[in-house]
């Protein structure tokens, strides 16, 4: 099959579930339709410009009679009525209808509005297409009313988790963009059409063809699987910015569609879908790694669009960057200088946190999960287990690049794994304890414990997995970040890390871990619970509930780069594609119990890989030649 096109990611807005805030972005501008209108436009952001309180509203006149575009409640003639629409990664199309017969005269027309964010300049373009459904000619006049507020300048180093506020600060500078439109009056002939084009700023659009060409194409007759995969990919596409003022081209925002988290968290960027992100971005992934290293990870968890460090030290940042570097190494030769910089960053972060034997005390919730109860804090199994993996991986990258890192890394990693068990494992509970500096311990049944699975001996891993069951961590529509059986720490109001749901990357990451461990049935059982998301979101939100098919309606980011984790789990878990840092590729798919899964357009260092799974057999072809499962495809220079 050919690569995806943007239209392949179309989403029917009638299916949108909360948070049903719809935004669309071009790589330099993000804009939202005005709710309950067919043609209205709401706020927009084009860093460094912010216009969150901007709006453009409409009144129409047909033969001198006013028609509002406001979806007012009540019966009778309530103006232009919304009739659905379609979201695409580069535009939003809405449809509306007006149909009234009065005094022997029929007025009936449709409106199709297309909202397109501009690129590379700030602003947006709105195209209104009217179609007359009646045999009568009409004089049609549009009356657009832009808000009096002007976009204001927000320095790039201040774009963090919270979107810029509507009221500019005393240091913000207002900016003015031209508002222009075609003629405001047209004759709508019987069964004819009329088009109006309105622009804030200067029109221009972008198509992400280079990224789309790299995306593996998945088809399946298993209900929900292909749609979930596609929406997961869309979640990544909407986080890619290519503003020339940003620190890298492209820049991967953690969220950004609504102006919030238009910064990059190391944990989100590297910790959830490093293999797929490396495949999508090609050689530019190294620039992204270096942009984080240029910031001080001992004093920041994210970088602003200009590369300025933001926040505090985050316990998972170093591991995430090494995961991203390992994924990059599978596609290109890394420079030994980069590997040494990674090691230096990890060493500096290790010094920032207090040693407890071979483990580290990672501090309180501000450095970890930001839970609202005491619990998963200080000396914890995760990310201490990830730290062991990090040292092993740095040793491997050192061997491959000649970076000449210390020879003790693998021995240090093993010591950490041993002490995760001896210091923290509670065999009676079958779970890890968290240990505080004064000796106090907590049994916090956090989903993060499953991230330590690959550091556990078989008996410990088996005990951990007994908790992965309905009524504890498993809900009908996902996983709970804290077990519902943990009455000390479970809550329903803060779902990403405290229960009743989870951060969007957690469930598919758990499924991926289970596939990597050979727990294929458990992995599928986790992932299948998420397929409803592909039917109800154009892109995945920050977090979602696990006991009902919904996400918080407000107060969270509406999109998240960790939404890519779903497709990461399918490609590198279910389909068993495992890129290695030496450039080779292991292909060991899982079995399936029903249906068919087909993958095309997967390219690795010039090799073309296709996979078909059925209940009867697995078919893998590399460069057109069938190979058996378990094949190791040798690396060769990337082209």
N, C-alpha and C positions, 0 to 999 in steps of 0.2 A: 504494500500500500504506500502511496505517497505520504510525505510528511504532513503534519497538521497545518491547516490554515486558521486564521483568527475566527472565521465564521464557524469552525468546528466546535468552538467553545461557547456557542450561543446558549442563553439561559432564559427560559420563559418566566417572566417576572410574576406571573400569577401564582407560581409555586414557591415564592420566596417566604421563608420562615424568619421570625425575629432572630437576630436584629436585622430587620429588613430595610436598613439604610443602604441605598444603592449608590455607589460611586464608580467612576470610571476615570482612568488616567492614561496619559500619553507617554510617560517617561519624564515629562517636565511639568505637566499640569494635572491636577486631579480635581474633579468637579462632580456635584451631585444634582440630580433633578429635584425640583421643589415638590415635596410630597403633595398628594391629592390634586395634582394638576396634570395636564397633558403636555403643556408647553413650557411651564415655568422652570426656572433654573435657580438653584440655591447657591450655597457657598462654594468657594474654590480656593486651592492653594497651588502656588507655583514658586517654590522656594527660590529666593528669599521673600517673595510676595505672599501675603496671607489676606484672604478676603472671606473669613468664615461667616460674616453677617451680610454678605452680598446676596441679592436676589433680583430676578428679572421676572415680572409678572405680565399677564396679558388680558386685555379685553378685545373682543372682536365686534365688528359691526357688519351685519348682513342686511343690505337694503335699508340702512339707517337704524336697525334694531340692535341693541347691545346684547352680547352674549359673553358671559363670564367664563373664565377657565379657573374654577375653584372647587369643583366637586362638593357643592354645598349639600347638606342633608335636607331631606324633605321630598315631597311629591311634586309633580308638575314640572314646569319648565325650570330646570335648575342649572341651565347653561351647558357647557361642553362637558361630556361625561367620559371619564377614563374607561378604556376598554382593553387594558393590558399592554404588554410591551415585551421587548427582548433586550437583554444585556449582552454585549460583546466586550471583549477586552479593550477595544479602542473606541467604543461608542455605546450610547443607550438609545434605543428606538422605543417610542411610546405611541400608542394609538388612542384616538378619541372619536366620539360620535355625537352628532346632533341630529335629531329627527323629530320635527314637529309639524303638525298640520293645523292651520288656524285660518279662519275666515276664507276657506276655500283655496288656500295656498299652501303648498308643501315646501318646507325648507329641510333639506336632508343632505348632510355632507359628512365626510370623514376627515380627520386630521392625523397625519403621521409626522411626529417630531423626531428629529435625529440630533442628539447632543454629542458633540465631539470635542474633547479637550485639545487645545492647540499644542503643537510641537514644531520647533524648539522654543517658540516664544510663549509667554504666558497668556492665559485667557481661554476662550472657547468659541465654538461656532455652533449655531443652532439653525437647522434647516426645517422649515414647516411646509409640508405638502398637503394641500387641500384637494379633495376629490368630490365633485358634485354628484350626488346620487339621484337628483331630481331632473325632470325635463325643463325646469325653469332656470333662466339666467339670473345671476345675483351679482350685486356690487359688494365686494368683500374688502373690508378695511381692517388692518391690524393696528392695535395700540399697545406697543410694548412700553413697560414702565420699569426702568432700571432703578435700583435702590440708590439713594444719595451717598451711601458710604463708599469710600475709596479703599482699595487694597493698601495695606501698609507693609513696610519693609521690616522683616524680622531677621536679625543676623543668623547666618547658618549655624553658628556654634551654639545656638539656644534651642534648636529644634530637638526636643526630647520626647518622652512618653506622652505628655499632655499636648493636645493641639494648641497652636497659638490662639489667644483669646480674641473675641470680637473687638474689644476696645484696645486700640494701640497704646503702648506705654508712652511715657513722656519722651523717650529716646527714639521711638519709632518714627519713621518718615513715611508720609502718605505718598502714594504713587497714583498716577492717572493713566488709564488705558483708554484708547479710543473705542467708542461704541458706534457701530455703523450697521446699516441694514439696507437692503434693496427697497424698491418702492413699497409703500405701505398700502397701496390700493390696487386691486386687480378686478377685472370682470371674470366671474366664474361662469363659464358657458355651460349650457345643459350637458350633463354627464362629462364635463370638462375638468381640467385641473389647473391649479395655480400654486406657485412656489415662492416662498419668502426666505431669504437668508440673512441672518443677523450674526454679528461677530463682536465679541469683546476681545480687544487686542488685535493681532494679525493672524489670520487663519494659516493653518499648516497642520499636517498629521504625520504620525509615525506608524510604520508597520514593523513588527519584531520578527522579520523573516529569518534573520540569522539564528535566533534562538529557536524558532519553530522548526527549522530544518534539523536541529539536533535532538528533538524530542522523540523518544521511542513511541510507536503507535501500538496501542493495545485494543483488541476487540475480543468480545466474549459474549456468549449467550447465557452466562450465569447472571441472574437478575441483580442489577445494581453495581456489579463489579466495574465494568468499563466506564460507567458514568461517574462513579466515585473516583476512579483513576484520573479521568479528564478534569474533574473539578479540582482535584488535588494539584494537577499541573497548572490550572488557572490561578490557583492560590499563589504559586510561585511567580507566574508571569506578572501579576499585578504589583509585585514588590520590586521589580526591576526599574531603576531610574537611570537616565542618561543625561542628566543636567551637567553641562560643562563646568559649572562652578563647584561641583562635588569633588570629594577627594579621590574617587576612582570612577572610571567609566567602564562598565556600569557600576552603579552603587546599589547594594541590596539592602533595602529598608526592612526592618522587622515587621512593620505594618505600613502606615503611611497614607492609605487611601483617604482617610478623614482628617489628615494633617497630624494625627497622633502617631507616636513611635516612628516618625520619619527619620529615624536614626537606626543604627545597626548594632544589635546586641550580639556579642560573640557567641553566646550560648545558642541563640536561635539560628544564627547564620551557619555555624559549623556543627552544632550538636544534633541536628535532626535529619537532615537530608544531604549530607556532604557529598555522596557519590553522584546523586542526580544533579545537584547544583554545579559540581565540577563538570559534568557532562554538558550541561546547558551553557555554561559560560566559557568553556575552553580555557585558553591561556590566561585570560583576564582574572581567573580565580586567584592566581598568585598575587596580583596587585591588591586584591581584597584582603588576603592574609597579611600582607605587609602593612596595610593601612591600620590594622588592629595592633600589630607589633609596634608601630610608630607611636601609638598611644600607650599610656602607662596602665597596664592591666592590674597593677597593685593598688590602683586608686580609681578605677573606672570599670563599668560593666558594658559600656557601649561607646560608640563614636557617633558624633553629630555628622551631618552631611559634609562638613568641611574637614573632618578627621579629628576634631577636638574630643578628648575623652570626657565621658559623662558618668555620673553616679559614683558608686563605691566598688571595691573589689568584689567580684562574684566568684564563688568557689568553682564554678563549672567552666569558666572562660578559657583557661589554659588547655584543658582536655578538648574543648570544642575546636580550638584552632589547630591542634595536632590532628584531630579527626579530619578536618578539612584539608590539611596538608597531605595526609596519607591518601585521601581520595584524589587529590591533585596529582600525586606521584604516580598513580595508576595510569594517568593520561599523558604525562609529560615528565621529563627529567628535572628534578629539583636541583637548585644550586646549593652546594654545601653551606654557603653563607646563610641561606634562609633556614636551614636545619639548625645551625648554631644559634641563630636568633630565636628560634622557637625554644630551644633548650634554655637559653638565658632567660626568656620570659617565664618559663615554667619554674626555673630556679628562683627567680625573684618573687614569684607568687608564693612558692613554698616558704620562703623566708618571711613573708607577710603574715602567715598563719602559724600559730604556735605548734611545735612538734609535741606529740605524745607517743613516745616510742617511735616506731616507724610511721605512725599515722599523723594526721594533722587535725587540729581543732579549727574548724572553719567558721567559728564565731556564731552569731545569732542569726535570726531570720533575715536580716538585711543582706547577709552574704549568701543566703541559701534559698529557701522556697517562699519566704514571705508569708508563711502561715500565720494565723492569728491566735493560735494557742502555743504554749511551750511544747516542744516535742522533738522534731527532726532538726536538731541543732548541735553545734559543737563537734564532738568526735562522732561521725556518722559513717555508715557503710558506704554510702554514696554521697560525695564523690571520692572518698578514699580509694574505692575499687577502681574508679576511672583513672585515678592518678597512677595506679599500677599499670593499667593498660597504656597510659601515656608514656611511661618510661620504657616499656617494651617497644612501643612504636617508634619512639625516638632512637632507640638502639638499632632498630631495623632500618630506619631512614639514614642513620649515620653510616651503617654498613654499605648501603646502596649508593650514597653520594660521596663518601670519603670525608664526612664532616668531622671525624675523629672526636666524637663525644666520649665522656668517661666510660671506661670498660665495665663499671659496676652497675650500669643501669638495669640490666636484667635481674641481677641478684637483688638489687633494691626493690624492684617490682615484686619479686617473689616474697620478700620479707613483708611488704605491705599486705599482700594477699593473705599471708599466714596470720598477721596481726588483726586483720579485719575479722577473722574467725575467732582468734583467742581473746581479743579484747571486747568484741561486740556481740558475738552470737549467743543467743539464749536458747539452748536446746529444748527446754520445757515449753517455751512459747512457740518455738519453731520460727523465730523472727530475730531481727537485729535490734539491739538496744542502742539508744543514743546516750553518750556519756558526757556529763557536764564537768567543768573544771573542779568543782568541789566534791565530785564523786557521785552526785545525784544521777540517776539514769531514768530514761523514759522508754516505754515500748510504744512507738508510734508506727501504726500500720500504714505507712506511706508507700505509694506506688514506686517511689525512688528505690526501694529495696530491690525491686526486680532489675534495676540497672546494674546491680552487683552480681547478677546470676553468673556471668562468665568468669567471675573471680572465685566462684564457690566450688568446693568439692561436691561430688554427686549427692551425698546424703543431705547436705545443707540445701542444695538447689531443689531437691525433691521435697524437703520440708517447706521451703518457701512457696512452691507451686501448689501446695494443698490449700493455700489461702486464695488462690485465683479461682473463685467460684461465685455463682449467683448468690446474692444476698450479702456478699462481702465486697470484693473488688469489681465484680461483673454486674452491670445493669443491662437492661434490654437494648439500650441504645449507646452503649459505650462502656467505659471503665470509670471507676471512682478513684480520684487521686488519694483519698484516704478510705480505708475499708469502712463500710457501713456498720461493721461489728466493733469498731473502735469508738466506744462511747466517750472517751476522753477528748478526742481530737477531731472527730467527724462533725462537719457542719454543712448546711445547705445554702449559705449565702455567698460564700467565696469559693467558687467551685474549682478554679484551676489547680489549686494545690491543697485544698482543705476538705474535699468530699463532695458527693452528689453529682460529680462530673469531673472533668479534667481539662487541662491545657490540651489544645487540639493535637499537638504532636505526640502526646504520651501513649495513647492507645495503639496507634500504628507502630510506634517505636517498640512497644512491648511485643506486638505481633512479630516484628522483624527479629527481635532477640530470640523469641521462641523458635522461629524458623531456623535461625542460625544454630540453635542447640538441638535441632532435630525433632522438636515438639510440634510437628506439623498440624495435628488436629487441634491442639490448643491455640496455635497461631491463627488458624483460619477462624476458629470460634471467636477470637477477639476481633479480628478485622471485619468479619461479616456484620457485626453489630453497628458498624459505622456507615454502611452503605446508604442509609437514609439521607445522610448529609449530601451525597451527590445529587439527590433529587430536589433538595430544598435550599441550596446555597449556590450562588454564582462563584463564590470564593469562600473559603472556610474562615469562620470567626476565631477570635483568640481562644475561646474555650466553649464547651457545650455540656449540657446535662447528660447523664447516663441513664436516667429513669424515665425520661420523656424526650421526644424528638424536638428539641428546641435548644436555644442558647439564651443567655440573659439579654433582655431587650435593650438595655442601655448600660452605660458605665464601663464598657469594655471596648477594646479595639475590634473593629468590624472585619479586619483581615489580618492574616499572620503568615509569615514565611514558613513557619513549621507546618502549615497546611500541606507542604510538599512531602511530608513524611509518609502520607498515604501511598503515593506512587513509589516512594523509596522502598517501602515495605513490599509492595507488589513486585517490583523489579528485582530487588536484591534478597527478598525472602521467598515469596511464592515461586518466582521464576528462577531463583537460585543463581543469579548473575553476580559474581563476586570479583570485582576488579582488585588486583593485587598491586602493592606499591612497586614491584619490580617490572610492572607493565604487562604482566600476564593476566589471563582471565580464566577463572574457574566457573564452569556452568553446571550446576547440580540442582535442577528444578525439583519442587515438591510434587507429590501426586495430588490429584483432585478426585473427589468422589462423584462429581456430576458435572455435565456441561463441557464446554471447550473454551480454552484461552489461547489467543494467538498474539504474538509480539513480532513486529517488524520495525525497520528503521533504527535498530540499535547498532551504533557504530563504536568500535573500540580500537583506537590506534590503527585505523584503516581497515580493520576487520568488520565485515557485515554479518551480524548475528540475527537469526530468526528462530523463534521457538513456538511450537504448538503443543499444547497439553490437551489430552482427552482422557477419559477414564480408562481407555485401553492401552495407550502408549504415549511416550514423550518423543517428539521429533525436534532435533536441534540441527540447524545448518549453519555453517561458518563459511562465508564466501561461496555459498552455493553448494557446499559439500556436507552431507549428513555426517554427524559425529555422535558418539554415545554420551549419555549423561556422565558427568564427572570429568569431562574433557578439560584439559588445561590448554588454553590457547596461548601460545608464546607471544610475548610482547615484541613489538617492533617499533621503530621510530614513528612518532605521531606525524601526521601530515596536515 
